């Protein structure tokens, strides 16, 4: 049974792989002007898809599996997904987007910062997390930099970052839990590093779908990664 407090937001990253391929997909220059973007999206109208359906990378696909399991158990309102896109900025899962070829990975750090600020990503993330008792961040290095950490949690809010160990010092704040992942976790959970955060979210969802409010409540009060990692282990063994 879903309680009013048992709601989670997942902030993930875009992926290079898309579920549809279009000739002349959007490129970086198309995003510099709202008028140009609208015109180009009109040209690509037949290829528009909700963001939840557009991305086809392994992290996203595994995340989708986990979210669908939670929604089957508790209803659609239990989980929401937003995606940090190097083209569109922070987008809701239901937003219609066109196929595009833009990634922070091809930019220098100064270019990443300038472009993410142009897109308003850091501000949009802070607005998006308001009122959510539990927020997961499944972001690689460049996408974490784009949200300009640290992020201050609200009173009673838990922010969980699944990331490389070396990034933890930039994220530590009251109300924040750091789940450090690397080669050992990749081997344990049967996923390459690119897909690992999505895989862990997927198997965590197995446990949360079974255990519900009890697990949710413990997760929201644990400053360490212990509750989350034990839930992932139980989900893996189920």
N, C-alpha and C positions, 0 to 999 in steps of 0.2 A: 504493500500500500504506500502511495506517495504522500508525504506530508508537505505542507506549504513551505517548509524550510529545506526540503531535500531537492535542491536544484543545483546543477553545476553548469558552468560555462567552460568550454574548451577553446583555447586560442592556439591555432596551429598555423603552419606555413604553407604557402603555395608550392606546387611541384612542377617540374618541367613537363612531365607527361600529362597530357590532357586526354579526355575521353573522346574528343572529336578533333579532327584535323581539318583545317580550312586553308585554302590558298590565300596567301598574303595575310597571314595572321597579324594581329596587332603587334607593333614594335614600340620601343621606348618613345620615339618622337610622337606617336599617336596619343600618348597620355599627357603630353605637355599642355595641350589646349582642350578644354571641355567641348568646344565646338567641333574640333577635329575628332575627338573621341566619339561623340554622338554620331557624326557622319560615318565614321569607320564602322561603328557597331551596326548602323543601318545597313551597310554593305554586307556585313557578316550575319545578318539577322537569322538566317536558317541554321547557323551554328551556335547561337546563343543557348546557354544552359545555366541552371542554377549552380552556384559555386559548389554546393554539396555534391553535385553530379559531374562537374567539369574536371576535377583533378583526378588523375589516374596513377599517381605515384604510390609506392607501397605504403609509406607512412599514412597517407590519406585513406587508402582503401581499408587498412586495418582499423584506423580510427572510425571510419564509417560503420564497420562491422560492430564495433563496441557500442557506438551510439544507438544503432538500430536495436541491439539486444536490450539496452536500458529502456528504450522507448516501448519495446514490446512488453517489458515487465511492469513499467510504471506510467506509461503514457508519454506523449510527445514532449510535454512541458518539463520533464525531468532534466533534459540536456539541450544545450544550444551550442552551436559551433560558429566561430568567427575565424576568418583566415587573413593572415598578414600576406598581402600580395605585393610584389615588387612593381606591379603595374597599376593596380587599382587602389592600393592602400589597404586599410582594414575593411573587409567586406563581410556581410552577413551571409550565412549559408544559402539563403533563399534568393540572394541578388543574382539577376541574370548577367552573365559575363560572356565575352567572346574569347575564343582561343587567342593566346598571346605568347610572345617569346621575350620575356623580360625577367631577369633574375638579379638579385643582389650579388650573387657569386661572381659575376663578371665585372663588378665595379670595385674600385679602390675603396678603402675605408672612408676617405673624405667624400668620395662620390656617393657612397651608401648613405652617409649622414645627411648630405645635402638633399638627396632625392627623397629619403624618408621624411625629412622635414617638409619638403615641398608637398608630399602626400598627406602630411598631418597624422602620421601613424601613431606617434607617442601620445598625442592628445586624444586621439580616437580610442586608443586602448584604455586609457584611464577613464574615459567616459563610459565605455562599454562594460567595464567590470563593476560599476556601481550597483549595489543591491544584490549581487550574487554572493551567497555564503561560501561557495567553493569555486575556485577558478584554477584550471590547469593550463600551463603554458608548455607547448610542445614545439619549441623553436630551436633551429640551429643557430650557430654563432652569429652570422650576419643578420638574421632576423631578430635575434635578441638585441643586438646593437640598435636595430631600427626602432625598437620600442623605448630606447633610452632608459635603461634601469639605473637605479632601483625604482620600484613602484611601491608606494605606501598602501598597505591594506587598510580597509575600513575596520572599525571596531566590530569584532565578531566574525570577520572575514578571513578565510584561509586561501593563500595563493601558493600553488604548488608548481615549481619549475623543474621539469625533467631536462637535464642538460649535462654537458661535460663538466667534470670536476673543476677544471681550471677557471670556470666562469662564476663560481659560487660567490666569491668575495664581492662581486658587483651587484649581487641580488639580495644579500642578507638584509632583512628588515623584520621588525616585529610582525607576526602574522604570516610569515613566509616560511615555506618548507622547501628545502633543496634536495632533489633526488639526483645524485650524481651517477652517470652511466658511462660505460666505456666497453672495452673488449670483453671483459668477463660477463657483463650483462648481455652483450650481443650473442655470445656463445650459449649462455644459459637459456635465453628466451628464443633462440632459433631465428634470429633476424639480423640482417646486415645493419651497420650503424645508421644508414639513411632511414631504414624502416623501423628501427628499434623503438623509438618513442611511441609510434603508432601501435606497435605490437604490444608494448607494455600497457598502453591504455586499453587495448582490446581485451587482454586477459584480466586486467583489473575490473573491467566491466562485467566479466563472468562472475566475479565474487560479489560485486555490488548488486547485481541483479538477483543473487540468491540471498544476500544478507541484509540488504536494504538499510533502514534507518540506523541500525546499530553500528555498522561499518562507517556510514556517512558521518555520524556524530563523532566517532573516535578519530577519523581522519581530520575533521575540522579543528580538533584540539591538540593534535600532535605536532610539535615543532620539529620533530625529526622525521626521517624517511621510513621509520620502522613500520608504521601501520600500513602505509602504501605498499612497501615492498613485500610484506607478509601477505597482503591481499593479492598482489600479483602472483606470488608463489602458489597460493591456493587456487587462483584462477587457472594457472598453468597446469596444475595437477587434476583439474576437474574434467 
